[in-house]
Amino acid sequence: MSKMNLKNVSFDTLCVHGSGGYDPATGAVGIPIYQSSTFAFKNAKHGADIFTGEQEGYVYTRIGNPTQAAFEKEMAFLEGGEAALAFGSGMAAISTVVLSLCKSGDHIVSSNALYGGTHSLFVHTLPKWGITVSEIDQVDPANFEKAITPATKMIYIETPANPTLVLADIREVAKIARKHQLPVVIDNTFSTPYFQRPLQLGADIVVHSATKYIGGHGDTVAGVVIGKKEFIDVLRGEFLRDLGGIISPLNAWLLVRGLKTLAVRMRRHEQNALQVAKFLQFHPKVETVFYPGLSTHPQHDIAKKQMSGFGGMVSFVLKGGRKAGEKLMNSVQVFTLAVSLGDVDSLIEHPASMTHSTYSPEDLITVGIDEGLVRLSVGIEDANDLIQDLTQALKGIN
């Protein structure tokens, strides 16, 4: 693969072969798990040179590890960034980025439809450290500019948003950010680089909960940040070192493995999600369906403009409200009632009482998270089986 012209192969092939090459130490085609906390130096000068950055090398897994480095290399490659840094969770990645860009007295402009953990960080934790956040409706890019103050240090976007599937026009927001010399951070968890490349659209930093589609099998928790090498170097050399939100070698290895099947999984997720969304769209007991791949989605044109596919997440509101949703979730047989997303297994959950319980009742209404909203992470099972499961579960709803 290292002899091939990477510009002439598809993204599917890139997911399998990566940036090319193999383990430099052993020649192993499959990246080994370097399950070691500490790395020996050749001599005293060698160790000192690594610490000063004059030589590349490994010291201690809290700072870096060869298995971790292999995952970071491939994530940067697939997202089109200069470098990447892996973390022990998506929230570790997000919080470290925020703390690297902001200090007490600073301000962040963010979209208001966010993963519940991110929202909690922004409205509950950061204010304790003197960092304020304005969460705004991301549908209109002008809202970002209106919220910018002299204290603003970054713009944060989650698109498509969790769980409403609302989009932000990345190009337009990036234009506003450049005008004010602000970095744009995009959470690309829902789309992955297979369906959306934010750095090519003008974003500066991309974050993922790699727990989700990057891993893909529900067996690891991790996060990753992609951006300019200069930024990633500071993130690693100061903030990861001092805050310690590290990834384990085993989890990094699981993510390297997950990337090899990313393309085939994402295609199947999308195919199934579109069929499920179309089924729900015309079901008499369903009030509204949210899926960017539907022509009825109010931002379908933006989705087509900045995404190459629409992902595996579907949300919908039942006409019977929360009680109907609870009955549905208790009646499914193929879907698993669980939080998280991006697994090969199909999952179902109630955002208002589960993943987004950090939102106040008023904020839930503002963001559009109805009490009857149900979120599906559509897996890679047979779509007919998923639709049959929803059909039988919906029959029990009055």
PATOR-556417 format. One record per residue: x, y, z of N, C-alpha, C in turn. Coordinates in steps of 0.2 Angstrom, whole numbers, plus 5000, padded with zeros to 4 digits. Atoms other than C-alpha are relative to their C-alpha. Layout:
<atoms>
ATOM  X  Y  Z  X  Y  Z  X  Y  Z
...
</atoms>
This chain:
<atoms>
ATOM  5004  4994  5000  5000  5000  5000  5004  5006  5000
ATOM  4996  4994  4999  5014  5012  5004  5003  5002  4993
ATOM  4998  4999  5007  5019  5011  4985  4994  5003  4996
ATOM  5005  4998  5004  5002  5016  4979  4999  5007  5001
ATOM  5002  4993  5000  4996  5033  4975  4993  5001  5004
ATOM  5006  5000  4996  4983  5036  4989  4995  5005  4997
ATOM  5006  4995  5003  4974  5050  4979  4996  4996  4995
ATOM  5003  5004  5006  4969  5036  4966  4996  4995  5003
ATOM  5004  5005  4997  4960  5025  4979  4994  5003  5004
ATOM  5006  4998  4997  4943  5026  4987  5001  5001  5007
ATOM  5000  4999  4993  4939  5031  5005  5000  4993  5003
ATOM  5001  5007  4997  4934  5012  5008  5007  4997  5000
ATOM  4993  5003  5000  4952  5007  5003  5004  5003  5005
ATOM  4996  4996  4995  4960  5020  5014  4998  4998  5007
ATOM  5002  5002  4993  4950  5014  5029  5003  4993  5001
ATOM  4997  5007  4999  4957  4996  5027  5008  5001  5000
ATOM  4993  5000  5000  4975  5001  5022  5003  5006  5004
ATOM  4998  4995  4996  4976  5017  5031  5005  5004  4996
ATOM  4995  4996  5003  4991  5029  5027  5005  4996  4997
ATOM  4995  5004  5003  5001  5014  5022  5005  4998  5005
ATOM  4995  5003  4996  5015  5004  5030  4998  4995  5005
ATOM  5001  5005  4995  5016  4992  5045  5004  5002  5006
ATOM  4996  4998  4994  5023  4992  5062  5007  5000  4999
ATOM  4993  4999  5002  5040  4999  5060  5005  4996  5004
ATOM  4995  5004  4995  5048  4989  5075  5000  4993  4998
ATOM  5001  5007  5001  5042  4972  5070  4998  4998  4993
ATOM  5003  5002  5007  5035  4972  5052  4993  4997  5001
ATOM  5007  5002  4999  5018  4967  5059  4995  5003  4996
ATOM  5005  4997  5004  5004  4970  5047  4994  5003  5005
ATOM  5005  4997  4995  4992  4971  5062  5004  5003  5005
ATOM  4996  4997  4995  4997  4984  5074  5000  4997  5007
ATOM  5000  5004  4994  5003  4976  5090  4997  5005  5006
ATOM  5002  4997  4993  4996  4981  5108  5007  5001  5004
ATOM  4994  4999  4996  5011  4989  5116  4998  5002  5008
ATOM  5002  4999  4993  5005  4986  5134  5005  5001  5005
ATOM  4994  4999  4996  5019  4994  5143  4999  5007  5003
ATOM  5001  4993  4997  5018  5009  5155  5007  5004  4998
ATOM  4993  4997  5000  5037  5013  5153  5004  4998  4994
ATOM  4995  5002  5005  5050  5013  5139  5007  5002  5002
ATOM  4992  4999  4998  5069  5011  5141  5003  5004  4995
ATOM  4995  4996  5004  5082  5023  5134  5006  4996  4998
ATOM  4994  5003  5002  5097  5018  5125  5006  5002  5004
ATOM  4995  4998  4995  5108  5029  5136  4997  5007  5003
ATOM  5002  4994  4996  5106  5045  5147  4998  5006  4995
ATOM  5002  4995  5005  5107  5057  5132  4994  4999  4996
ATOM  5006  5002  5004  5094  5047  5122  4994  5002  5004
ATOM  5006  4998  4995  5082  5050  5137  4999  5007  5000
ATOM  5001  4993  4999  5086  5068  5139  4998  5003  4993
ATOM  5002  4997  5006  5084  5071  5120  4993  4999  4998
ATOM  5007  5001  5001  5067  5063  5120  4996  5005  5004
ATOM  5004  4995  4996  5061  5074  5134  5000  5007  4997
ATOM  5000  4993  5003  5067  5090  5125  4997  5000  4994
ATOM  5003  5000  5007  5059  5084  5109  5005  5000  4994
ATOM  4995  5000  5005  5076  5083  5100  5000  4994  4996
ATOM  5000  5006  5003  5073  5065  5096  4993  4997  5001
ATOM  5007  5004  4999  5056  5055  5094  5001  4994  5004
ATOM  4999  5006  4996  5053  5041  5105  4994  5000  5006
ATOM  5005  5001  4995  5042  5035  5120  5003  5000  5007
ATOM  4998  5000  4993  5044  5038  5138  4996  4997  5005
ATOM  5005  5002  4995  5028  5034  5147  4994  5000  4997
ATOM  5007  5000  5004  5011  5029  5141  4995  5006  5001
ATOM  5004  4994  4999  5003  5044  5149  5001  5005  4995
ATOM  4998  4994  5004  5012  5055  5137  5000  4997  4992
ATOM  5001  5003  5006  5012  5043  5122  5002  4993  5000
ATOM  4999  5007  5001  5012  5025  5116  5000  4998  4993
ATOM  5000  5002  5007  5016  5016  5099  4993  4998  4998
ATOM  5007  5002  5003  4998  5009  5098  4996  5006  5000
ATOM  5004  4994  5000  4990  5025  5102  5003  5005  4994
ATOM  4997  4996  5006  5002  5034  5089  4997  4997  4994
ATOM  5002  5003  5006  4996  5022  5076  4993  5002  4999
ATOM  5007  4998  5001  4978  5026  5079  4999  5007  4999
ATOM  5000  4992  5001  4981  5045  5080  5002  5001  4992
ATOM  4997  4999  5007  4991  5044  5063  4994  4998  4995
ATOM  5005  5002  5005  4976  5035  5054  4994  5005  5001
ATOM  5005  4995  4999  4963  5047  5062  5001  5007  4996
ATOM  4998  4994  5003  4973  5062  5056  4999  4999  4992
ATOM  5000  5001  5007  4974  5054  5039  4993  5000  4997
ATOM  5007  5001  5002  4956  5050  5037  4996  5007  5000
ATOM  5003  4994  4999  4950  5067  5043  5003  5006  4996
ATOM  4996  4995  5004  4963  5076  5032  5003  5005  5005
ATOM  4997  4996  4996  4971  5084  5047  5008  4999  5000
ATOM  4993  5001  4999  4990  5086  5051  5002  4996  5005
ATOM  4998  5004  4994  4990  5077  5068  4993  4999  5004
ATOM  5006  5002  4996  4978  5069  5080  5003  4998  5007
ATOM  4998  5002  4993  4978  5065  5099  4994  4996  5003
ATOM  5005  5004  4997  4968  5051  5107  5000  5001  5008
ATOM  5002  4999  4993  4960  5052  5124  4996  4994  5003
ATOM  5003  5006  4996  4952  5040  5137  4992  5001  4999
ATOM  5007  4999  5001  4934  5047  5132  4999  5006  4996
ATOM  5002  4994  5004  4925  5059  5121  5000  5006  5004
ATOM  5000  4994  4996  4922  5071  5135  5007  5002  5003
ATOM  4993  4998  4998  4941  5070  5140  5003  5004  4994
ATOM  4998  4996  5006  4944  5076  5122  4997  5007  5000
ATOM  5004  4993  5001  4931  5090  5122  5003  5005  5006
ATOM  4998  4995  4995  4936  5097  5139  5007  5002  5000
ATOM  4993  4998  5001  4954  5096  5135  5001  5006  4995
ATOM  5000  4995  5005  4952  5106  5119  4997  5007  5003
ATOM  5003  4994  4997  4941  5119  5129  5005  5003  5004
ATOM  4995  4997  4995  4954  5121  5143  5006  5002  4996
ATOM  4994  4998  5003  4968  5123  5130  4999  5007  4996
ATOM  5001  4994  5004  4959  5137  5121  4997  5006  5005
ATOM  5004  4995  4995  4950  5146  5136  5003  5000  5007
ATOM  4998  4999  4993  4954  5153  5153  4995  5004  5003
ATOM  5005  4996  4997  4944  5162  5166  4999  5006  4997
ATOM  5002  4993  5003  4935  5177  5159  4999  4999  4993
ATOM  5001  5001  5007  4934  5169  5142  4993  4998  4999
ATOM  5007  5002  5002  4918  5165  5132  5000  4996  4994
ATOM  5001  5005  5006  4912  5151  5120  4993  5001  4997
ATOM  5007  5000  5004  4898  5152  5107  5000  4993  4998
ATOM  5001  5007  5001  4891  5135  5105  4993  4999  4997
ATOM  5007  5002  5002  4876  5127  5096  4997  4997  5006
ATOM  5004  5002  4993  4862  5123  5109  4998  4993  5000
ATOM  5002  5007  5000  4858  5105  5103  5007  4996  5000
ATOM  4994  5003  4999  4872  5095  5110  4999  4994  5004
ATOM  5000  5006  4996  4876  5078  5118  5000  5003  5007
ATOM  5002  4997  4993  4870  5080  5136  5007  5001  5004
ATOM  4994  4999  4996  4888  5078  5143  5004  5006  4998
ATOM  4997  4994  5002  4894  5092  5133  4997  5006  5002
ATOM  5004  4995  4997  4880  5103  5138  5001  5001  5007
ATOM  4999  4999  4993  4883  5099  5156  5007  5003  5001
ATOM  4994  4997  4999  4901  5104  5154  5000  5007  4999
ATOM  5001  4993  5002  4896  5120  5146  4996  5004  5005
ATOM  5005  4996  4996  4882  5126  5158  5001  4999  5007
ATOM  4999  5001  4993  4887  5118  5174  5007  5000  5003
ATOM  4993  5000  4998  4906  5115  5175  5004  5006  4998
ATOM  4996  4995  5002  4914  5128  5165  4999  5007  5004
ATOM  5001  4994  4996  4906  5143  5174  5003  5000  5007
ATOM  4996  5000  4994  4914  5137  5190  5007  5002  4999
ATOM  4993  4998  5001  4931  5141  5182  5000  5006  4996
ATOM  5000  4994  5003  4925  5157  5175  4999  5001  4993
ATOM  5001  5000  5008  4922  5152  5157  4992  5000  4999
ATOM  5007  5000  5002  4905  5156  5150  4998  4998  4993
ATOM  5002  5003  5006  4895  5148  5136  4994  5003  4998
ATOM  5007  4998  5003  4881  5155  5125  4998  4995  4995
ATOM  5002  5005  5005  4872  5141  5117  4994  5003  4996
ATOM  5005  4997  5004  4862  5147  5102  4997  4995  4995
ATOM  5003  5004  5005  4851  5140  5088  5005  5000  4994
ATOM  4995  5000  5005  4863  5134  5075  4997  5000  4993
ATOM  5003  5001  5006  4851  5133  5061  5001  5007  4995
ATOM  4998  4993  5004  4854  5152  5056  5007  5001  5002
ATOM  4993  4998  4998  4873  5155  5055  5001  5007  5003
ATOM  4999  4993  4997  4870  5173  5059  5000  5000  5008
ATOM  5000  5000  4992  4866  5168  5077  5007  4999  5003
ATOM  4993  5000  4997  4884  5164  5080  5003  5006  5000
ATOM  4997  4993  5000  4890  5181  5075  4997  5005  5005
ATOM  5003  4996  4996  4877  5189  5085  5002  4999  5008
ATOM  4998  5002  4993  4883  5180  5101  5007  5001  5001
ATOM  4993  4999  4999  4901  5184  5098  5001  5006  5004
ATOM  4998  4994  4996  4909  5196  5111  5007  5001  5000
ATOM  4993  4999  5000  4926  5203  5114  5004  4994  5004
ATOM  4997  5006  4995  4929  5188  5127  5000  4994  4996
ATOM  5001  5006  5003  4924  5175  5114  5007  4997  4998
ATOM  4994  5004  5002  4938  5162  5111  5000  4995  4995
ATOM  5001  5006  5005  4930  5148  5101  4993  5000  4998
ATOM  5007  5002  5002  4915  5142  5092  5000  4993  5000
ATOM  5000  5007  5000  4909  5125  5095  4993  4998  4997
ATOM  5006  5002  5004  4897  5115  5084  5000  4992  5001
ATOM  5002  5007  5001  4889  5098  5084  4995  4999  4995
ATOM  5005  5001  5006  4882  5093  5067  5002  4994  4997
ATOM  5006  4999  4997  4872  5084  5065  4999  4999  5008
ATOM  5000  5000  4992  4866  5087  5083  4997  4994  5003
ATOM  5003  5006  4996  4862  5074  5096  4995  5003  5005
ATOM  5003  5005  5004  4847  5070  5096  4996  5002  4995
ATOM  5005  4997  5005  4838  5082  5085  5002  4999  4993
ATOM  4998  5001  5007  4848  5079  5069  5000  5007  4997
ATOM  4999  4993  5003  4849  5098  5067  5007  5001  4997
ATOM  4993  4999  5003  4863  5104  5056  5002  5007  5001
ATOM  4998  4993  5000  4874  5119  5056  5004  5000  4993
ATOM  4997  4999  5006  4881  5126  5039  5007  5001  5002
ATOM  4994  4999  4997  4899  5123  5043  5004  5005  4996
ATOM  4996  4995  5004  4906  5133  5028  4998  5007  5002
ATOM  5003  4994  4998  4895  5148  5033  5003  5002  5007
ATOM  4998  4999  4993  4900  5147  5052  5007  5001  5000
ATOM  4993  4999  5001  4918  5145  5047  5002  5007  4997
ATOM  4999  4994  5003  4917  5161  5037  5000  5006  5005
ATOM  5001  4995  4995  4910  5171  5052  5006  4999  5005
ATOM  4994  5001  4995  4924  5163  5063  5006  5003  4998
ATOM  4994  4997  5003  4938  5168  5051  5000  5008  5001
ATOM  5001  4993  5000  4931  5186  5051  5002  5002  5007
ATOM  4998  4997  4993  4933  5187  5070  5006  4996  5003
ATOM  4994  5003  4998  4949  5176  5071  4999  4995  5005
ATOM  5002  5005  4995  4941  5162  5081  5000  4993  4997
ATOM  5000  5007  5002  4944  5143  5080  4993  4997  5000
ATOM  5007  5004  5000  4929  5132  5075  5002  4993  5002
ATOM  4999  5007  4998  4928  5116  5084  4994  4996  4998
ATOM  5006  5003  5003  4916  5103  5076  5001  4993  5003
ATOM  5001  5007  4997  4910  5087  5085  4997  4996  4994
ATOM  5002  5003  5006  4910  5075  5070  4998  4992  5002
ATOM  5002  5007  4998  4904  5059  5080  4995  4997  4996
ATOM  5006  5003  5003  4888  5056  5071  5002  4998  4993
ATOM  4999  5002  5007  4895  5057  5053  5006  4996  4999
ATOM  4993  5003  5001  4913  5051  5055  5003  5003  4994
ATOM  4998  4997  5007  4925  5056  5041  4998  4997  4994
ATOM  5002  5003  5006  4917  5044  5030  4994  5004  4997
ATOM  5005  4996  5003  4902  5055  5028  5001  5008  5000
ATOM  4999  4993  4999  4908  5072  5033  5008  5002  5002
ATOM  4993  4998  4998  4926  5081  5033  5000  5007  5001
ATOM  5001  4993  4998  4924  5097  5043  5006  5004  4999
ATOM  4994  4996  5001  4942  5102  5041  5000  5003  4992
ATOM  5001  4998  5007  4939  5103  5022  4995  5006  4999
ATOM  5005  4995  5001  4924  5114  5025  5001  5006  5004
ATOM  4998  4994  4997  4933  5127  5035  5001  4999  5008
ATOM  4999  5001  4993  4934  5120  5053  5007  4999  5002
ATOM  4993  5000  4998  4950  5121  5063  5002  4994  5004
ATOM  4999  5005  4996  4948  5107  5075  4994  4995  5000
ATOM  5005  5005  5000  4938  5090  5075  5000  4996  5006
ATOM  5000  5005  4994  4933  5080  5090  4995  4994  4998
ATOM  5005  5006  5000  4925  5063  5091  5000  4997  5007
ATOM  5001  5005  4995  4918  5052  5104  5002  4993  4996
ATOM  4998  5006  5004  4928  5037  5096  4996  4994  5003
ATOM  5004  5005  4997  4917  5026  5108  4995  4998  4995
ATOM  5006  5001  5004  4904  5027  5094  5002  4997  4994
ATOM  4999  5003  5006  4906  5024  5076  5007  4998  4998
ATOM  4993  5001  5001  4925  5024  5076  5002  4993  5002
ATOM  4999  5006  4997  4926  5009  5087  4994  4995  4997
ATOM  5005  5004  5004  4909  5002  5081  4997  4994  5003
ATOM  5002  5007  4998  4907  4987  5092  4998  5001  5008
ATOM  5002  5000  4994  4902  4994  5109  5005  4997  5005
ATOM  4995  5003  4996  4918  4988  5117  5006  5004  5003
ATOM  4995  4996  4998  4928  5003  5120  4998  5007  5002
ATOM  5002  4993  4999  4927  5021  5127  5006  5004  4998
ATOM  4995  4996  5002  4938  5034  5119  4998  5006  4997
ATOM  5001  4994  5004  4940  5051  5111  5006  5002  4996
ATOM  4994  4998  5004  4951  5059  5098  4999  5007  4998
ATOM  5000  4993  5003  4955  5077  5092  5005  5000  4994
ATOM  4996  5000  5006  4962  5081  5075  5000  5008  4998
ATOM  4999  4993  5002  4969  5098  5069  5007  5001  4998
ATOM  4993  4998  5002  4985  5107  5065  5005  4997  5005
ATOM  4995  5003  4995  5001  5099  5072  5002  5004  5005
ATOM  4998  4996  4995  5006  5114  5081  4995  5000  5006
ATOM  5005  5000  4995  4990  5114  5091  5000  4993  5004
ATOM  5000  5007  4997  4990  5095  5094  5007  4999  5004
ATOM  4994  5001  4996  5008  5096  5100  5000  5003  5007
ATOM  5002  4996  4994  5003  5109  5113  4995  4996  5005
ATOM  5005  5004  4996  4988  5098  5118  5003  4994  5003
ATOM  4997  5006  4998  4999  5083  5120  5005  5002  5006
ATOM  4995  4998  4996  5014  5092  5128  4999  5003  5007
ATOM  5002  4996  4994  5005  5102  5141  4993  4997  5003
ATOM  5006  5002  4997  4987  5097  5143  4998  4993  5001
ATOM  5001  5007  4999  4986  5079  5141  5005  4997  5005
ATOM  4995  5002  4995  5002  5077  5151  4998  5002  5007
ATOM  5002  4997  4994  4995  5088  5165  4993  4997  5003
ATOM  5007  5002  4998  4977  5083  5165  4999  4992  5000
ATOM  5000  5007  5000  4980  5064  5161  4994  4996  4998
ATOM  5005  5003  5003  4965  5060  5151  5002  4995  4995
ATOM  4997  5004  5005  4974  5046  5142  4996  4994  4998
ATOM  5003  5006  5002  4969  5031  5132  5004  4994  5001
ATOM  4996  5006  4999  4974  5014  5135  5003  4997  4994
ATOM  4997  5003  5006  4985  5004  5123  4994  4995  4997
ATOM  5005  5004  5002  4971  4991  5122  4994  5003  4996
ATOM  5005  4997  5003  4958  5003  5118  5002  5004  4993
ATOM  4997  4997  5006  4969  5012  5105  5000  4994  4994
ATOM  5000  5005  5005  4971  4995  5096  4993  4998  4998
ATOM  5007  5001  5002  4952  4992  5096  4998  5005  4995
ATOM  5002  4995  5005  4950  5008  5087  5004  5000  4994
ATOM  4997  5002  5007  4963  5004  5074  4997  4995  4996
ATOM  5004  5006  5003  4954  4988  5071  4993  5003  4997
ATOM  5007  4997  5002  4937  4998  5070  5001  5003  4994
ATOM  4999  4996  5006  4944  5009  5057  5000  4996  4993
ATOM  4999  5004  5006  4947  4995  5045  4993  4998  4997
ATOM  5007  5002  5002  4928  4991  5044  4995  5007  5000
ATOM  5004  4994  4999  4922  5009  5046  4996  5002  4994
ATOM  5004  4998  5006  4917  5012  5028  4994  4995  4998
ATOM  5005  5005  5001  4907  4996  5026  4995  5000  5005
ATOM  5005  4999  4994  4899  4999  5043  4995  5006  4998
ATOM  5003  4993  5001  4894  5017  5039  4995  4999  4994
ATOM  5005  5001  5006  4886  5012  5022  4994  4996  5002
ATOM  5006  5004  4997  4875  4999  5031  4996  5003  5005
ATOM  5003  4996  4995  4871  5010  5045  4995  5005  4996
ATOM  5004  4995  5004  4865  5023  5032  4994  4997  4996
ATOM  5006  5003  5004  4855  5011  5021  4995  4998  5005
ATOM  5005  5002  4996  4846  5004  5036  4996  5006  5003
ATOM  5003  4994  4997  4843  5021  5044  4995  5003  4995
ATOM  5005  4997  5005  4835  5028  5028  4994  4996  4999
ATOM  5006  5004  5000  4823  5013  5027  4996  5000  5006
ATOM  5004  5000  4994  4818  5014  5045  4997  5007  5000
ATOM  5003  4993  5000  4816  5033  5043  4994  5001  4996
ATOM  5005  5000  5005  4805  5031  5028  4994  4996  5003
ATOM  5005  5003  4997  4795  5018  5037  4996  5004  5005
ATOM  5003  4996  4995  4792  5029  5052  4996  5006  4998
ATOM  5003  4994  5002  4788  5044  5042  4993  4999  4998
ATOM  5007  5001  5003  4772  5036  5035  4996  4996  5005
ATOM  5004  5004  4995  4767  5027  5051  4995  5005  5004
ATOM  5006  4995  4997  4750  5034  5058  5001  5002  5008
ATOM  4999  4998  4993  4757  5034  5076  5006  5004  5001
ATOM  4994  4996  5000  4772  5044  5072  4998  5007  4998
ATOM  5001  4993  5001  4771  5063  5073  5005  5003  4995
ATOM  4994  4997  5004  4788  5068  5066  5006  4996  5000
ATOM  4993  5004  5001  4804  5060  5060  5005  5005  4998
ATOM  4994  4996  5002  4821  5068  5060  5005  4995  4998
ATOM  4995  5004  5003  4833  5061  5048  5003  5004  4994
ATOM  4998  4996  5006  4844  5072  5036  4999  4997  4993
ATOM  5001  5003  5007  4842  5060  5022  4993  5000  4997
ATOM  5006  4999  5002  4824  5063  5021  4999  5006  4996
ATOM  5001  4994  5004  4818  5076  5008  4996  5005  5004
ATOM  5005  4996  4995  4806  5082  5022  5004  5003  5005
ATOM  4996  4996  4995  4821  5087  5033  5001  5007  4998
ATOM  5000  4993  5002  4821  5106  5034  5007  5002  4997
ATOM  4993  4998  5002  4840  5106  5031  5003  4994  4995
ATOM  4998  5005  5005  4841  5092  5018  5005  5002  4995
ATOM  4996  4997  5005  4849  5103  5006  5007  5001  5002
ATOM  4993  4999  4997  4863  5108  5018  5003  4993  5001
ATOM  4997  5006  4999  4866  5090  5022  5003  4997  4993
ATOM  4997  5002  5007  4868  5086  5003  5006  5004  4999
ATOM  4994  4996  5002  4880  5100  5002  5006  4999  5004
ATOM  4994  5001  4996  4892  5096  5016  5001  4993  5003
ATOM  4999  5007  4998  4889  5077  5019  5000  4996  4994
ATOM  5001  5005  5006  4892  5063  5007  4995  4994  5002
ATOM  5006  5005  4998  4879  5052  5017  4997  5003  5006
ATOM  5004  4997  4995  4867  5054  5031  5000  4997  5006
ATOM  4999  5004  4994  4872  5042  5044  4995  4995  5003
ATOM  5004  5005  4998  4864  5030  5055  4995  5002  5006
ATOM  5004  4998  4994  4855  5040  5068  4993  5003  4998
ATOM  5006  4998  5002  4836  5043  5067  4996  5001  5007
ATOM  5004  4998  4994  4825  5052  5080  4992  5001  4997
ATOM  5007  4999  5002  4806  5053  5080  4996  5001  5006
ATOM  5005  4999  4994  4791  5059  5091  4994  4996  4998
ATOM  5006  5003  5000  4777  5048  5094  4994  5004  5002
ATOM  5006  4996  4999  4759  5055  5094  4998  4999  5008
ATOM  5002  5002  4993  4756  5047  5112  5005  5003  5005
ATOM  4996  4997  4995  4770  5057  5120  5005  4995  5003
ATOM  4995  5004  4996  4782  5050  5133  4998  4993  5002
ATOM  5002  5007  4998  4771  5036  5139  5000  4995  4994
ATOM  4999  5004  5006  4770  5030  5121  5007  4998  4998
ATOM  4993  5001  5001  4788  5031  5119  5003  4995  5005
ATOM  4998  5005  4995  4791  5021  5135  4997  4993  4999
ATOM  5003  5006  5001  4779  5008  5130  5004  4997  4994
ATOM  4997  5002  5006  4788  5007  5113  5007  4997  5002
ATOM  4994  5002  4998  4805  5005  5121  5000  4994  5004
ATOM  5001  5006  4996  4799  4992  5133  4998  4994  4996
ATOM  5003  5005  5004  4792  4982  5118  5004  4997  4995
ATOM  4995  5002  5005  4806  4981  5106  5003  4993  5002
ATOM  4996  5006  4998  4815  4964  5104  5006  5000  4996
ATOM  4994  5000  5003  4828  4967  5091  5005  5006  5002
ATOM  4997  4994  4998  4833  4985  5096  5001  4999  5008
ATOM  4998  5000  4993  4842  4986  5113  4999  5006  5003
ATOM  5001  4994  4996  4836  4998  5126  5007  5002  5004
ATOM  4993  4998  4997  4853  5007  5130  5002  5006  4997
ATOM  4997  4994  5002  4862  5023  5128  5006  4999  4996
ATOM  4995  5000  5005  4877  5027  5117  4997  4999  4993
ATOM  5002  5001  5007  4877  5024  5098  5006  4998  4996
ATOM  4995  5002  5005  4886  5019  5083  5003  4993  5000
ATOM  4998  5008  4999  4887  5000  5088  4997  4997  4994
ATOM  5003  5004  5005  4884  4987  5075  4993  4997  5002
ATOM  5006  5001  4997  4869  4983  5087  4995  5006  4999
ATOM  5005  4994  5000  4853  4994  5085  4998  5001  5007
ATOM  5001  4998  4993  4850  5004  5101  4994  5005  4999
ATOM  5005  4995  4999  4835  5014  5107  5000  5003  5007
ATOM  4999  4996  4993  4834  5027  5121  4995  5006  5000
ATOM  5004  4994  4999  4824  5041  5128  5004  5006  5002
ATOM  4996  4995  4998  4834  5057  5127  4998  5004  5006
ATOM  5002  4995  4994  4824  5068  5139  5002  4997  5007
ATOM  4999  5003  4994  4826  5056  5153  5007  4996  5001
ATOM  4994  5004  5000  4843  5048  5148  5006  5004  4998
ATOM  4994  4997  5002  4857  5055  5138  4999  5008  5000
ATOM  5000  4993  5000  4850  5073  5139  4996  5002  5006
ATOM  5003  4998  4993  4844  5073  5157  5003  5006  5003
ATOM  4996  4994  4998  4857  5086  5160  4996  5007  4998
ATOM  5004  4994  5002  4845  5099  5151  4994  5001  5005
ATOM  5006  4998  4996  4832  5108  5161  4994  4999  4996
ATOM  5006  5000  5004  4814  5106  5156  4999  5006  4995
ATOM  5000  4995  5005  4815  5123  5148  5005  5000  4995
ATOM  4995  5000  5005  4831  5120  5139  4998  4994  4995
ATOM  5003  5005  5004  4823  5104  5132  4995  5002  4995
ATOM  5005  4997  5004  4809  5114  5125  5003  5004  4995
ATOM  4996  4995  5004  4821  5127  5118  5003  4996  4994
ATOM  4996  5004  5005  4832  5114  5109  4996  4996  4995
ATOM  5004  5004  5005  4817  5104  5102  5000  4993  5002
ATOM  5000  5007  4998  4819  5088  5113  4993  4999  5003
ATOM  5007  5002  4998  4801  5083  5115  5000  4995  5005
ATOM  5001  5006  4995  4796  5072  5130  4999  4994  4996
ATOM  5002  5006  5004  4790  5060  5117  5005  4998  4995
ATOM  4995  5001  5005  4806  5060  5107  5004  4993  5001
ATOM  4997  5006  4999  4814  5043  5104  5006  5000  4995
ATOM  4994  5000  5005  4832  5041  5097  5002  4993  4999
ATOM  4998  5007  5002  4837  5026  5087  5007  5001  4997
ATOM  4994  5001  5003  4855  5021  5083  4999  4994  4996
ATOM  5001  5006  5005  4852  5010  5068  5006  4996  4999
ATOM  4994  5005  5001  4864  4995  5067  5000  4997  4993
ATOM  4999  5003  5006  4869  4984  5054  4996  4993  4999
ATOM  5004  5006  5001  4856  4970  5056  4996  5001  4993
ATOM  5004  5000  5006  4844  4966  5042  4995  5006  5001
ATOM  5005  4994  4999  4833  4982  5039  4993  4997  5001
ATOM  5007  5003  4999  4817  4971  5037  4999  4998  5007
ATOM  5001  5002  4993  4820  4964  5054  4999  5006  5005
ATOM  5001  4994  4996  4822  4981  5062  4993  5003  4999
ATOM  5007  4997  5002  4806  4987  5053  4995  4996  5003
ATOM  5005  5004  4997  4797  4972  5059  4999  5000  5007
ATOM  5000  4999  4992  4802  4974  5077  4997  5007  5002
ATOM  5004  4994  4999  4796  4992  5076  4993  5000  4999
ATOM  5007  5001  5002  4780  4987  5068  4996  4997  5006
ATOM  5003  5003  4995  4776  4975  5082  5000  5004  5006
ATOM  5000  4996  4994  4781  4987  5096  4995  5006  4999
ATOM  5005  4994  5001  4770  5001  5088  4993  4997  5001
ATOM  5007  5002  4999  4755  4990  5088  4997  5000  5007
ATOM  5002  4999  4993  4755  4990  5107  4998  5006  5002
ATOM  5001  4993  4998  4753  5009  5107  4993  5002  4999
ATOM  5006  4997  5001  4736  5016  5109  5000  5006  4997
</atoms>
